Amino acid sequence: MTFFLALGIQAQNIEENLFNAGYENVHLKAGKDTIKVFFEHREFRNPFHSMEYAALLLADEDFDGKILVYIPLYHNTPIGSYIGGDFDFKTLSDEDLTFYKAENHPFNDYRFHLRLNPDIAARFGYFEHPFETKINLILDTRIYLARGLSLQTGIIVPIENSLDNQDKSLRLAPTMLHYLMQPLSGHFIGLSAGSFYSDRYGLDVQYRYAPPDSPWSFGLESGLTGYHWQNAGKFYTSDLNDLYAIADVEYRLTFDDLSIRLSAGQFLFEDVGARADLIKQYGVVDIGLYASLTEIGTTMGFQFAFSLFPGKILRGKKLEIRTIEEFRWEYSYNNEEPVARKYRLGMPRLADMLRQYNSDFGN
Amino acid sequence: MKAYFYACLVVICFYGVAGNAQVNFLGKPGHITIPSAEWESKTPLGASFSYIPREYTNGMFFTSTPMEQNTLHFYNISIGLTSFMDVNFSIAHRPLLSYGIGDRQLDFRFRLIQETRLRPSIVLGITPPGSSSPVLSHDYLVVTKNINTSIGTFRITGGYGSPYVIFNKKSNSQNFWQELKIEKKAVIRSGNNYLTGIFGGITYLPVDFGGVIIEYNTTTINAGAFVKLWDWLQLQGYTYEGKKAAFTIVANFPLNFKPNTLRKHEKSLD
């Protein structure tokens, strides 16, 4: 009895300490031999860094010999449980999910995040204008509306544009409703509706089977989108008539945190073909190399994804201002033809997000 | 906005750790213009800039423009993607020409054998075939051995560059695979013989932060020196045949760093 009372007070303190350190939606669940820590941590890109940081923050706490188990949430959805120490993966139990359902308060348990997100497009190679760039600063946020359901929206502040004829007035940033769920262990579904990057708007559906303790994962990505453009304070849209549908399989090699991914199907602009990716995860940074072969053409290129420095800029009880946790940039060797192109949603796609949760990455 | 990026770059620089990279003008491990079989594993991201005097660009990379306009700048990025594969990306820019950004070069290095006390390291360098203008393409096998003596280290490199190149007859061809053709470099790049045949070089490092270099790149004999200014920054100055001066500056960064907040917290615990 005294232990439970003590734990109640202790749990409250821990939840508060973690919240102050940037963790949100923090809940502690005491079991017979374990203490489970549910949390969402949006500052770091890599969940193993978040767990490592939490472990350091909780290092001086006395848990009466119980083992800490971390349950990271992504977009208000629990991904899996990771046992303190080596962060070995364990599937979430029904009990864990029931507990989370009862404790989860989508709106109240989060701060309002204001995210700084530079948006850069560049084109090299033209004789007259060798280096054309378009630089915008996007200020956006994600608001949690219900379990797994969030709204991302913001404004675009144009800074420089020598790439196209879009004017420099303030614009609405990609704005979408997003729903993430894990209906069965290892099976993830992501639904998005709204406006996306690459001037697209419409519907996007992703399914992925990616158990964090398996080197294999499979996915389907599909979307029905149209072209969308804002200029001089006006919106222009084309019909929703471009369908893309891609299936992929990914395998994580046993060394060097390398993954190989093969995708095939109909890409954006009804371009049928295939793409092969080699992706290396360094921790905060991912670097990938790819080759594509489609009806439009053949190309190679690379992509970078990393958290922007400094991360947290300002944090209070209700508000956090920070730089984007995942800035992604892709460079294609042929810069004109849109070979095997997809649009960016405004958040990592399921494959890129779930790769971070593979327990082999954390070890 | 630009200031923000430079600020980020400067901050990233301060997290640099010691690398042993001595690079060539394309930003990959090498002596001056030749590649070596050295391998950089601690700082897998390298960014470099090289200046090549106009008199020597045509000898290495075929150009049809007048020599007075051929001053060449190389902007290079190299990435250690795996423990056995590096990727290098270079943009060749000729600032005196209104020719755009210039040629882009993507190539790979594969480590076949790792250096040990007795064994040299061996690296295979490959430029993916298929460019319609393969002026920077080169494929080679290179061997490097570091010999430690009481007066310093001697880094000795020898290699062989392929005189052939696989290129694409038409640019932007619909039938990519059917247009591939194998040809002698000397034929499509009339008379320039950079890295075709046997090349070699020696760097003598009396101290661990610098050394002197001499090399033969199959067209010219070059000599120079390099110095590690900070752990993450190196400067290399050299001459082509003792006639024209040139330089390369390279910065190396680690990629396995932790997030800022976590790093600060760990520091506060020490």
Interface residues (C-beta under 8 A of the other chain):
Chain A: G22 E43 F44 R45 N46 H49 E52 Y53 L56 L57 P118 F124 G125 Y126 F127 E128 H129 P130 F131 I135 L137 I159 E160 F255 D256 L258 L278 K280 Y282 G283 V284 V285 I287 L289 G297 T298 M300 F302 S307 L308 F309 P310 G311 K312 Y333 N334
Chain B: M1 Y4 F5 C8 V11 I12 P44 I79 L81 T82 S83 V87 F89 I91 H93 S98 Y99 G100 I101 G102 R104 L106 P128 G130 N172 F176 L255 N256 F257 K258 P259 N260 T261 L262 H265 E266 L269
